Amino acid sequence: MADLVLVERKPPIATVLLNRPDRLNALSDELMDELVARLRELDGDDEVRCVVLGGSERAFAAGADIGELASSSAIELYYARRIERWDAIRSVWKPLVAAVSGHCLGGGCELAMSCDLIVASETARFGQPETSLGIIPGAGGTQRLTRAVGKSLAMDVILSGRVLSAREALAAGLVARVVEPELWLEESQRLARDIASKGPVATRLAKEAVNRAYEGSLQLGLEYERRLLYLAFASEDAGEGLTAFGEKRRPEFRGR
């Protein structure tokens, strides 16, 4: 049986691709377990500083595995701890870049939103069609989509089943960049290399600070940012970066 998740390490980045093409990368329990395991391994790899998460040209992920959902009871879903896999992905320290081409629906859209930023092919389509099945998004779709695009558009997408094009998603703030169809993975990897070239300690702390702004109040976010700044300034990377700037050379960050 082919691996459900493919990993390519090219330090300082790694690329993780969902590999269930016959089901448009539908997020089965087995696939999600393997994805979480691979991401945790890469998070502990000191040579990897940024991770690209993608699917295929046709689909990032078309949603949850409906067959598994239909055959499960509410109690079975609860004990399977299905939703906690998304929490594990959000807890990854290293920056995650979602490389989205084609279908990005339901759980697939929630998975992309669990990453730190999204690069979208012009072919990408984003949606949360769960209400057409008589259920609702359950892996953060109602919360993260609303924070990304605002209440009115989130209501439209979730209640009516509207699907957003890549350009609509960019205008609404859901994605960071839109690229030509043939460049969806290449440009995501280029962005990952740009991120990986920065100070690893600073990048990790900046990610935490941005997430705090996204999830909490302004005042608490400012206080959190200030503490993280002091922590970053105490790192060896900060001394190297400031010294390198003064010496007009590229810094050699070591993640310490």
C-alpha positions in Angstrom: 0.0 0.0 0.0 1.3 3.4 -0.9 2.2 5.8 1.9 -0.7 8.2 2.6 1.8 11.0 3.3 4.9 11.7 1.3 7.9 13.5 2.9 10.8 15.2 1.1 13.5 16.7 3.2 15.7 19.3 1.6 17.1 21.3 4.5 16.4 23.9 5.6 12.8 23.0 4.4 10.7 19.9 4.1 7.7 19.2 1.9 4.8 17.0 3.1 2.3 15.9 0.5 -1.0 14.1 1.2 -1.2 11.1 -1.1 -4.6 9.7 -1.5 -5.3 10.7 -5.1 -8.2 8.2 -5.7 -10.2 10.0 -3.0 -9.0 13.6 -3.7 -6.9 13.3 -0.5 -10.0 12.9 1.7 -8.8 13.0 5.3 -9.3 9.6 6.7 -8.3 8.7 10.3 -5.3 6.8 9.0 -4.1 9.7 6.8 -4.5 12.2 9.6 -2.6 9.9 12.1 0.2 9.6 9.6 0.3 13.3 8.9 0.5 14.2 12.6 3.3 11.7 13.1 5.3 13.1 10.2 4.9 16.7 11.2 6.0 15.9 14.7 9.1 14.2 13.4 9.9 17.2 11.3 9.2 19.6 14.2 12.0 17.8 16.1 14.4 17.9 13.2 16.9 20.7 13.8 17.9 20.8 10.1 14.3 21.7 9.1 13.2 25.2 9.7 10.0 25.5 7.7 7.5 22.9 6.3 5.3 23.0 3.2 2.1 21.0 3.4 0.3 20.3 0.1 -1.8 17.8 -1.8 -1.8 17.4 -5.5 -2.5 19.7 -8.5 -6.1 18.5 -8.5 -6.8 18.7 -4.8 -5.3 19.8 -1.5 -8.0 17.9 0.3 -11.6 17.6 -0.7 -12.7 17.1 2.9 -13.2 14.5 5.5 -13.7 10.8 4.6 -17.5 10.8 4.4 -17.6 7.0 4.4 -15.9 7.0 7.8 -18.2 9.7 9.2 -21.3 8.0 7.9 -20.5 4.7 9.6 -19.5 6.2 13.0 -21.7 7.1 15.9 -21.3 10.3 17.9 -19.7 8.4 20.7 -17.3 6.6 18.4 -16.2 10.0 16.9 -15.7 11.4 20.4 -13.5 8.5 21.5 -11.6 8.6 18.2 -10.3 12.0 19.3 -10.6 13.0 15.7 -10.6 16.8 16.2 -7.5 16.7 18.5 -5.4 15.9 15.4 -5.9 19.5 14.3 -4.8 20.7 17.7 -1.6 18.7 17.3 -1.0 20.4 13.9 -1.5 23.8 15.4 1.0 23.0 18.1 3.8 22.5 15.6 6.4 25.1 16.4 7.9 25.4 13.0 6.2 27.6 10.4 3.7 25.6 8.2 3.0 26.9 4.7 -0.1 25.3 3.0 0.4 24.9 -0.7 -3.1 24.7 -2.1 -4.1 23.7 -5.6 -7.6 22.6 -6.7 -10.2 21.5 -4.2 -9.8 22.7 -0.6 -13.1 21.9 1.0 -14.5 21.0 4.4 -11.8 19.4 6.5 -9.3 20.3 3.8 -10.1 23.9 4.2 -9.8 23.6 8.0 -6.4 21.8 7.5 -5.1 24.6 5.3 -6.3 27.2 7.9 -4.5 25.3 10.6 -1.3 26.2 8.8 0.4 29.6 9.4 -0.2 30.9 5.9 -1.7 29.7 2.6 -0.2 29.9 -0.9 -3.0 29.2 -3.5 -2.9 28.2 -7.1 -5.3 30.2 -9.3 -7.2 26.9 -9.5 -7.7 26.7 -5.8 -11.3 26.6 -4.5 -12.1 27.0 -0.8 -15.4 26.1 1.0 -17.1 24.6 4.0 -20.0 22.5 2.5 -20.8 20.6 5.7 -24.3 21.9 6.1 -25.3 20.2 2.8 -24.6 17.0 4.6 -26.7 18.0 7.7 -23.6 18.7 9.9 -21.4 21.7 10.6 -17.6 22.3 10.4 -16.0 20.7 13.4 -12.3 21.2 13.1 -12.2 25.0 13.5 -14.0 26.0 10.3 -16.6 28.2 11.9 -14.0 29.9 14.1 -10.9 30.3 11.8 -12.8 31.2 8.7 -14.7 33.9 10.6 -11.5 35.3 12.0 -9.9 35.3 8.5 -12.7 36.7 6.3 -15.2 38.3 8.7 -18.7 37.3 9.8 -20.7 38.0 6.7 -18.6 36.2 4.2 -18.1 33.3 6.6 -21.8 33.0 7.0 -22.2 33.0 3.3 -19.6 30.3 2.8 -20.8 28.1 5.7 -24.6 28.5 5.4 -25.0 28.6 1.6 -22.2 26.4 0.5 -20.5 29.2 -1.5 -17.1 28.3 -2.8 -14.4 31.0 -2.9 -12.0 31.3 -5.8 -8.3 31.8 -5.1 -8.7 35.5 -6.0 -11.7 35.9 -3.7 -9.9 34.2 -0.9 -6.9 36.5 -1.4 -9.1 39.6 -1.3 -10.9 38.4 1.8 -7.6 37.7 3.6 -7.8 33.9 3.7 -4.7 33.3 1.6 -1.4 35.2 1.5 -0.5 34.7 -2.1 -2.0 33.5 -5.4 0.3 32.0 -8.0 0.1 30.5 -11.5 -1.3 27.0 -11.6 2.0 25.3 -12.5 3.9 27.1 -9.7 1.7 26.1 -6.7 4.3 23.9 -5.1 7.5 25.6 -6.4 6.4 29.1 -5.1 5.3 27.6 -1.7 8.8 26.0 -1.4 10.5 29.3 -2.3 8.5 31.1 0.4 9.4 28.4 2.9 13.1 28.9 2.0 12.7 32.6 2.6 11.2 31.9 6.0 13.8 29.3 6.8 16.6 31.8 6.1 15.5 34.0 9.0 16.5 33.5 12.6 14.8 30.3 13.9 14.3 31.5 17.4 12.9 34.8 16.2 10.7 33.1 13.7 9.2 30.7 16.3 8.6 33.6 18.7 7.0 35.8 16.0 4.7 32.9 15.1 3.6 32.7 18.7 3.0 36.5 18.9 1.0 36.6 15.7 -1.2 33.7 16.9 -1.8 35.5 20.2 -3.0 38.6 18.3 -5.3 36.4 16.2 -6.7 34.6 19.2 -6.9 37.2 22.0 -7.3 40.8 22.9 -5.0 43.6 21.8 -3.7 44.4 25.3 -2.9 40.8 26.1 -1.2 40.5 22.7 1.0 43.5 23.2 2.1 42.3 26.6 2.9 38.8 25.2 4.8 40.3 22.3 6.9 42.4 24.7 7.9 39.3 26.7 8.8 37.4 23.5 10.9 40.3 22.3 13.0 40.2 25.4 13.4 36.4 25.0 14.4 36.8 21.3 16.9 39.5 22.2 18.5 37.2 24.7 19.2 34.5 22.0 22.5 33.9 20.4 20.8 34.4 17.0 20.0 38.0 17.9 23.6 38.8 18.7 24.7 37.2 15.4 22.0 39.0 13.4 22.8 42.4 14.8 26.6 41.8 14.5 26.2 40.6 10.9 24.2 43.7 10.0 26.9 45.9 11.3 29.6 43.9 9.4 27.5 43.9 6.2 27.4 40.1 5.9 24.8 37.3 5.9 24.1 36.1 9.4 24.7 32.5 10.3 21.8 31.5 12.5 22.1 28.4 14.7 18.7 28.4 16.3 20.0 29.2 19.8 
